[in-house]
């Protein structure tokens, strides 16, 4: 019996196998979009009929939000990817064989991310995140240039070390659970772990969480473990940058949140909050300052992702229903906005034939749709009202200000510094004298403006159903 | 049960740490590769012994994978790569042998202090195994940061994974899912590495990672 839960895994898996063998770019690009859309539709159906969770797969309020977000951005990115890859073939940057490989890998990545989100077993979740890491390593290196190889190598080494530490943490959690639950499968199952977490050995859980935080934190891109992130974003194909920023960071964060919930259930264990708050703040402020010296447009937005992941981890670390709500909203808004920005950046880099900021200029004159799209995206990501990120940042700040005013001041400082950096660079890119080639872009603007429309909408009006949904999840997170 | 079975398990896990130390001071790639094969061999013996004392037949499979794949196939393949690339010259180390050994000792002490303290209530075999495993993991990490050569970084990573396998098998009754996944991930990792090494060769004529640092996307 195939329910929606196996559906979100089966569709990408089958699509990956098909895409690996089918020839022809036009057909495969469309098939990729179709598969991503079907995954999204299946994910939405999780809200209508909730499948039964087993010892391996699980669906609850928390991961439903993540799955729908992942499959939605996966779908829009596949639409963007179709026009992006078309141009890459035209200019000969990718050969048909590589495109076939790319499409198959795209679906494998979607499969791995969905598996990480629905896994009810901490071992299975680890395997899925490792799989997602390895697929993205291959995708980052796909152009085979100096920079791409270096970025992929760096990502591979740092990502593997992170993943290895996370596995050690996972083993420690099992060791803590074994005396209580007994040997075997059930000592690794979420739904069982959470019922017995109060009796686990707190010392083991503490050490386990430190390893998990370092391990999965590397994948979230928290400073000082972020070194792989800007390179991997800058050198891979732009659709992959969008997926990395918009989705993969969230998936690693999701893993971290699950373990945080586990620790929260054990009164004697350390509270994970302060650790997460510290790392979040460091990431936010550090990345904000790093924005000023960027010369590569994709690296700049990669640093902006580190900044926003810092804000999100800070808010989750503060905890409580309000801060969690704000963090969830911010995560959703960041995923949508950042991927929209990367859609714009991808086409801009194709028009200009470079990613160097110095070689761009006057985009609002030469390519008005792209230029103004980017302006809108940056206005959104910088957190200006009335867009969605302003709402979520405002909620993060207001929900935590009463509790830790000094920490929030540091956070606001980081956000403002980041805002300055973004606008400084944006100014050279879109205004002033046109620089470089000015050919019109062969672009599909629908995915970009669809995302921006949702973000703008969320800043003004949020559907009550969504608000209650997020509130439920926020309460679940404790 | 603190009899001879415990002592043997203890000895094998301890030997793994010792072999990790031996890796630290190898300054030739061939020698390093041979020591890595020895590392995998000790791991296989240790896992097989765990399978015997835990009466867990599926662990023999893990031991077999360690023996065949890690102790034979990977070293042979890497040996070929080294010959093909003509890089069997000295390894360039970032930190000298003396400081590296001292750092290694510090890390092992750290691993012992952390793990023995937090696992006071676990059974003695598991807790000592875990302490040794963490030592191997940390020594693998140290190896990765003290080497500049891509091949020796990969060997460092693989010995780190050996430490993880030791930890996973020491945790009694851990589901098979994980062991297979580890073996699987090593396999994939190796393919990735293999491809990368060739691609790096193709582009750079060197596998010295330092040479890859020339271009950072930021310089003009």
Interface residues (C-beta under 8 A of the other chain):
Chain A: X121 X123 X124 X126 X127 X130 X134 X137 X138 X141 X144 X145 X146 X147 X149 X150 X151 X152 X153 X156 X157 X160 X161 X164 X165 X167 X168 X170 X171 X172 X174 X175 X178 X179 X183 X184 X185 X187 X188 X201 X203 X204 X206 X207 X230 X231 X234 X235 X293 X294 X295 X296 X299 X356 X358
Chain B: X114 X115 X117 X118 X119 X120 X121 X122 X126 X130 X133 X134 X137 X141 X144 X150 X153 X157 X160 X161 X164 X167 X168 X171 X172 X173 X174 X175 X177 X178 X181 X182 X184 X185 X188 X189 X192 X193 X196 X199 X200 X203 X204 X209 X212 X213 X214 X215 X216 X217 X218 X220
